[in-house]
Every structure is written in C-alpha cells, then in structure tokens.
Amino acid sequence: MRYLHDLNVQISQKRRSVSVSKQMDRDLCNQHFDTFETFWGRPGHGARDGDKINKLKLDNLLYGTPETS
C-alpha cells in the first residue's frame, strides 16, 4: 500500500513539474513577443513606411529622375 502511495506522489509531482515548465515556457514566449513588438516599434516585423522614400531617392540617383512634361 505504501508503494502505491509513493507512486501517486511521484506522479503528482511530475505533473506539477511539467505544468510549471509549460507555464514558464508560455511566459517566456509572451515576453519575447512583447520585447520584439516594442523593439521594432510597430507590428509587421519592423518594416517602416519611410524606407520607400529612401528607395526612391536611391533610384533617382542611380537611374535619374523620370522626365515630366
């Protein structure tokens, strides 16, 4: 009877340990996503709208501006 009790205690400890580990993993994932969301400053993996202007300036320098008449 003592053996069965010991096994049940081990099972409950293991389940608790796995549950705590999963919760810690979820917390770390959420912290990671929060950090990167604030690091890049906006959703969309950090893509900024201002880069289009810089690309147009680069295109103008390399290939010249299109003639407007």
NUMIMI-979981 format. One record per residue (C-alpha): residue in three letters; z, x, y. Coordinates in steps of 0.05 Angstrom, whole numbers, plus 5000, padded with zeros to 4 digits. Layout:
PT resn   zz   xx   yy
PT  ALA    Z    X    Y
...
# end
This chain:
PT resn   zz   xx   yy
PT  MET 5000 5000 5000
PT  ARG 5016 5058 5047
PT  TYR 4947 5087 5034
PT  LEU 4912 5023 5056
PT  HIS 4954 5021 5119
PT  ASP 4936 5093 5135
PT  LEU 4862 5079 5125
PT  ASN 4865 5018 5171
PT  VAL 4899 5061 5224
PT  GLN 4845 5114 5218
PT  ILE 4791 5061 5223
PT  SER 4821 5030 5285
PT  GLN 4829 5099 5317
PT  LYS 4757 5117 5302
PT  ARG 4732 5051 5331
PT  ARG 4773 5062 5394
PT  SER 4747 5133 5400
PT  VAL 4675 5110 5393
PT  SER 4686 5055 5443
PT  VAL 4716 5103 5494
PT  SER 4659 5152 5483
PT  LYS 4607 5098 5494
PT  GLN 4642 5074 5557
PT  MET 4645 5145 5584
PT  ASP 4571 5154 5569
PT  ARG 4554 5089 5607
PT  ASP 4597 5111 5666
PT  LEU 4562 5179 5668
PT  CYS 4494 5146 5666
PT  ASN 4512 5099 5723
PT  GLN 4540 5157 5763
PT  HIS 4475 5196 5751
PT  PHE 4432 5138 5775
PT  ASP 4476 5126 5836
PT  THR 4473 5200 5853
PT  PHE 4398 5205 5849
PT  GLU 4388 5140 5886
PT  THR 4428 5167 5945
PT  PHE 4399 5237 5937
PT  TRP 4328 5214 5945
PT  GLY 4349 5162 5996
PT  ARG 4306 5106 5971
PT  PRO 4281 5075 5906
PT  GLY 4214 5096 5880
PT  HIS 4234 5165 5857
PT  GLY 4237 5195 5926
PT  ALA 4165 5182 5947
PT  ARG 4163 5178 6023
PT  ASP 4113 5139 6064
PT  GLY 4108 5195 6116
PT  ASP 4071 5241 6068
PT  LYS 4006 5201 6077
PT  ILE 4003 5224 6150
PT  ASN 4012 5296 6130
PT  LYS 3958 5290 6077
PT  LEU 3910 5260 6128
PT  LYS 3925 5318 6175
PT  LEU 3911 5367 6119
PT  ASP 3846 5332 6101
PT  ASN 3825 5335 6174
PT  LEU 3839 5410 6176
PT  LEU 3802 5424 6112
PT  TYR 3743 5377 6117
PT  GLY 3740 5359 6190
PT  THR 3751 5292 6223
PT  PRO 3701 5237 6209
PT  GLU 3655 5224 6268
PT  THR 3668 5158 6303
PT  SER 3615 5128 6347
# end
